[in-house]
Amino acid sequence: MLGLLTEPDALAAKALADQRVTGETLRTAATAALPEDGESGTAPDLPPFSAEAKKALELTYREALRLGHNYIGTEHVLLALLEHEDDDGVLTAAGVTKARVETFVNAALAELVARRSDS
């Protein structure tokens, strides 16, 4: 989720803004939900993916396929995170709903396609 917040012009960030959720609000909540640092205080050069991260990546791919998209974008990551937290997580607590994100994404992509067709 923190990675999504680094791309303010991406579709996921716009979908969050559409639900009146600020990046700062999510950043604070997500940071608070992170586990405490390990004893060494240093991260490994290549941290392994946790089972939770692997599941989120798998769901991202599934969301793109489900929507019939031939790419993976921030919007798919956001939808996957919402699916994964199953109404019990940082996004849900902030008031973000999967249905509204999907509606926003579909409308935004339809508008983009229409603009490209007109030019």
Secondary structure, DSSP 4 states (H G I P E B T S, - for coil): -TTGGG-TTSHHHHHHHHTT--HHHHHHHHHHHSPPP-SS----SSPPPPHHHHHHHHHHHHHHHHTT-SS--HHHHHHHHHHHHTT-SHHHHTT--HHHHHHHHHHHHHHHHHHHHH-
